């Protein structure tokens, strides 16, 4: 890969990361507004608890 190709790839990845961080922040904010006290982390724990209560493991449901 040439230097220019590497720089282009870095720029592409930076753009994707910026988009991901924006979406993650938005999701966290709306979860907080919906009553998940710690946002995404609370949602994750809630889903894990639901899975375990049904007798499944996280691996069985594809997490």
N, C-alpha and C positions, 0 to 999 in steps of 0.2 A: 504494500500500500504506500502510495506517495504521501508526502507531508501534507499536501492540500487535501487529499482524501481523508487523512486522519483528522485534520482540522474540521472538515465538513461533518465527519461522524461525531466528533465531540460536540459540535454545535447542535446537531440533530438530537443527541442524547440529552443535552442541557435543556432543549426545548421540551422534550418528553418529561424530564424530571420536573420542570416548572409546572407543566400541566398536571402531572400526578400530585404534586404538593398542593396545588390550588384545589383540586378535587378532594383530596384528603382533608384539607382544612374545612372546606364547605360541608362535607359529610359529617365531620366531627361537630361543627357548629349546629347543624340541624338536629343531630342526635342529642346534643345538650339541650336544645330547645324542646325536644320531645320528652325530656325527663331522664335521659341516661346521664347520670351524675358526672361520669368521667368520659362521656362521649364514646368514641370507638372502643376504648378498652372495656367499658361497661357492656356494650353490645356484644363484644367477643365473649366475655364471661357468661352473659345471659344465654347465648347460643350454645356454648360449651355445656352449660348446666342442663339445657334442654336435651341435648344429645345424650348426655350421660344418664339422665332420668329415663330415657327411652331404651336404655340398655345397649346403646351403641358406643363405639369409640370414635374419636375424631378421624382416625385413619379410615374407618368404614364409610364415612360420609364424604370422603375426599378432601379434607382440609389439609 
